[in-house]
Amino acid sequence: MKREGSAHWEGDLKSGTGTVSTQSGALDNQPYGFNTRFEDGKGTNPEELIGAAHASCFSMALSMILGEAGFKADHIDTKATVTLDKQSDGFAITAIHLDVKASVPKASESDFAEAAKTAKENCPISKVLSAEISMKATLEG
């Protein structure tokens, strides 16, 4: 299975602009640029896209792991906060924090914590990222 994302860029770093698209069309020429990455411009940026990819991948993995343990989540809400830091040789993504809130009937705190830990370690996006990945998992209800 292969999925595609693409980007188009014109100009220099600060005044240039670009668009990002996905094969599915969920993103279609969505604008991005210096102002959307380092300021509050309208559009998206790579860190936000990585966060969305990681949050969605983790949520699906957690759902699968809970299902294998005999649980079905009423809901799983995951926010991934991606940290971009300036370093001596440029910028680097240095951390990703997953904040997970879920309602899982009949699951104990330990059932949920173990499933969340396994999902964090094994979802495909977690595996591809070399940044430190932290998480806060909250079982609701």
N, C-alpha and C positions, 0 to 999 in steps of 0.2 A: 504494500500500500504506500502510495506517495501522494503528498498534498503539497500545493504550491502557494507561496506568498511572493509578491513582487513589489519592487519599489522603483520609482523613477525620480531622478534628482536633476535639477538645473541650477547652475550658479555656484558661488562660493559658500562657505559654511554659514556665515552670519546673514547674508542677504538672499541666499539661495532658497529655493522651495522644492518640495517634492510631494509625491503622492505614493500611497501604499494601497495595494489591492490583494485580495485573496481569490483563489481558484473558485471557491463557492459563490463569490459575489457578495458575501457578507460585508466585506470592505471593498468599495469600488472607487478608486482614485481618491481615497481619504487624504486630505492634506496633512503634511508634517513638515517641520523645519526647526531651525534653531529656536525660534520664538515659541514653538509648541513643546520643545524639549527643556529649555532652560528658563523660559519665561511663562507667561500665561496666555499664549496665543491659542486661537481655535484650531483644533485638529488633534492629531494623536502623536505618539512618539514611541520609539522602540521599547522603552522600559514599561510603559503602560500596556503595550501589546504582549510583552513577556509576562507581565502580571496577569493579564486576562487569560493567556494560554495556560499558565501554571495553575491558576485558580480553577479553571474549568477541567483541566486534566486531573488535578487532585480530587475534585468533587466526584468525578466519575469513578476514579479508583477507589475512593472511600465507599461509594455506593456498592461497588462490586465486592469489596472485602466484607462489608457489613452483611451483604446478601449471602456470601459464602458461610458466614457465621450464623445464619438464620434470622437476620434482622432486616427490616425494610424501613428506610428513613422516610419520615413525613416530609422533611426538607433538609437540605445541606446548603448553607450559604458560606462561601469562602471569599475572602479578600486577600489578595497577595500584594504586599507593599514591597516594591523594588527600590533598593537604595543605590543611587549612582553617586560615587564620590570622586572628587578630583585627587589625582595622585601625581607623583613627580613626573611620570611618563604619560600623562593624559588622564582620561576618565576610566573608571571601571565599575561594573556592577559588583558591589561588595557583599550584599546580603539580600535575602528575600525572606519576608516574614509572612507566614500564612495565619490568618485569623479565621477560625472555623467555628461556626455555630450551627448546630444540627438538632433536630428533634428525631429521636430514634426510639420508638416505643419498645419497652421491655429490655433495652440495653442498659447495663450498669455503667458507671463511670469508668471502671477498668476495661470493660468490653470496648467502649467507645475510644478510650485513650490508646489502647493497643491497635485497634483498627486504623485510627488516625495516624499513628506512628508508622505503621506498615505502608499506608497510602503515601505518606510524605517521602518515605525512603524509596518507594517502588513505582510511583507514577512515571511514565516516560519523560515528562518534562523535568521532573526532579532529577532523573538520571542524566539528562543531557546538560544540565547546568552545573557549573563548578563553584558557584557562589555558595556561601554558607546559607543554609535554608533553616530558618527557625519557624516555630509555629505556636499558636495559642489555639487550643481546641476546646470549645465550650458546648456541652450537651445541654440543650434546653428542654423544658417541659418535663 
